[in-house]
Amino acid sequence: MAGGVAKMTKLAQGLLDLHSKRGAPDLDALARLAEAAGGSGGLAARIRAANTVAEAFQHATAEGLALGDLVAARAWTYAAAALGRADVALEILVFDRTGTLMGRAPLAPAGTG
């Protein structure tokens, strides 16, 4: 499964309907995720104040935090639980608007989530 930073952030936050009109990513939750992974309090504040998830990712990249990998790992967990099938392998790829790979959760059987 592949998607942009905003949609994959929504999935990482447990939302399964990723349509833009059906809920927005929670920047506060994204800031908490960044802090829990070692991001600074300043980074968390910048993420909370960001206008978009893409901007939040730019702040994390500038600080050297692999936010995309964190989002991909969380998205994998929610997607795997929704699938609930060990006979289906799942991989999550997170891209920015330029097509740059921002994060990845490796291919694994979904039933292991």
C-alpha positions as CSV (number, residue, x, y, z in Angstrom):
1,M,0.0,0.0,0.0
2,A,1.4,3.4,-0.9
3,G,0.2,6.9,-0.4
4,G,1.1,10.5,0.4
5,V,2.1,11.8,3.7
6,A,-1.3,13.0,4.7
7,K,-3.3,9.9,3.8
8,M,-0.7,7.6,5.4
9,T,-0.7,9.8,8.5
10,K,-4.5,9.4,8.7
11,L,-4.1,5.6,8.4
12,A,-1.4,5.7,11.1
13,Q,-4.0,7.4,13.3
14,G,-6.5,4.6,12.8
15,L,-8.7,6.2,10.2
16,L,-9.6,3.7,7.4
17,D,-11.5,6.1,5.2
18,L,-8.7,8.2,3.8
19,H,-10.8,10.4,1.6
20,S,-9.9,14.1,2.2
21,K,-13.4,15.1,3.0
22,R,-13.8,12.4,5.7
23,G,-11.5,13.6,8.5
24,A,-8.2,15.4,8.8
25,P,-4.9,14.2,10.1
26,D,-4.3,15.0,13.7
27,L,-1.2,17.2,13.9
28,D,-1.2,17.0,17.7
29,A,-1.0,13.2,17.5
30,L,1.7,13.5,14.9
31,A,3.7,15.8,17.2
32,R,3.4,13.4,20.1
33,L,4.6,10.6,17.8
34,A,7.6,12.7,16.8
35,E,8.4,13.5,20.5
36,A,8.1,9.8,21.5
37,A,10.6,9.0,18.9
38,G,13.1,11.5,20.2
39,G,12.1,14.6,18.4
40,S,12.6,17.9,20.3
41,G,9.9,19.9,22.0
42,G,10.6,22.6,19.4
43,L,9.9,20.1,16.6
44,A,6.7,19.0,18.2
45,A,5.6,22.7,18.5
46,R,6.4,23.3,14.8
47,I,4.4,20.2,13.8
48,R,1.4,21.3,15.9
49,A,1.6,24.7,14.2
50,A,2.0,23.4,10.7
51,N,-0.6,24.2,8.0
52,T,-0.3,20.7,6.4
53,V,1.1,17.3,7.1
54,A,3.6,17.9,4.3
55,E,4.9,21.0,6.2
56,A,5.1,18.9,9.4
57,F,7.2,16.3,7.5
58,Q,9.5,19.1,6.3
59,H,10.1,20.1,9.9
60,A,10.9,16.6,10.9
61,T,13.3,16.0,8.0
62,A,15.1,19.3,8.9
63,E,15.6,17.9,12.4
64,G,16.8,14.5,11.1
65,L,13.8,12.6,12.4
66,A,12.5,9.8,10.1
67,L,8.9,10.7,10.7
68,G,7.9,8.8,7.5
69,D,9.1,5.5,8.9
70,L,7.2,6.1,12.2
71,V,4.0,6.8,10.3
72,A,4.5,3.8,8.0
73,A,5.0,1.5,11.0
74,R,1.8,2.8,12.6
75,A,-0.1,2.6,9.3
76,W,1.1,-0.9,8.8
77,T,-0.3,-1.9,12.2
78,Y,-3.8,-0.5,11.5
79,A,-3.9,-1.8,7.9
80,A,-2.8,-5.3,9.0
81,A,-5.4,-5.4,11.8
82,A,-8.1,-4.4,9.2
83,L,-6.9,-7.2,6.9
84,G,-6.4,-9.7,9.6
85,R,-5.1,-12.3,7.2
86,A,-1.8,-14.1,7.4
87,D,-2.1,-15.1,3.8
88,V,-1.8,-11.5,2.7
89,A,1.5,-9.7,2.8
90,L,1.5,-6.0,3.5
91,E,4.0,-3.2,2.9
92,I,3.5,0.5,3.5
93,L,5.3,3.2,1.5
94,V,4.9,6.9,2.3
95,F,5.7,9.5,-0.4
96,D,5.8,13.2,-0.5
97,R,4.3,15.3,-3.3
98,T,7.5,15.1,-5.4
99,G,7.5,11.3,-5.3
100,T,10.3,11.0,-2.7
101,L,10.0,8.0,-0.5
102,M,9.6,9.4,3.0
103,G,9.0,6.2,4.9
104,R,8.5,2.4,4.7
105,A,7.2,-0.5,6.7
106,P,8.6,-3.7,5.2
107,L,6.6,-6.4,3.6
108,A,5.3,-8.9,6.2
109,P,2.2,-11.2,6.5
110,A,-0.7,-9.0,7.7
111,G,-1.7,-11.7,10.2
112,T,1.4,-10.8,12.3
113,G,0.1,-7.3,13.1
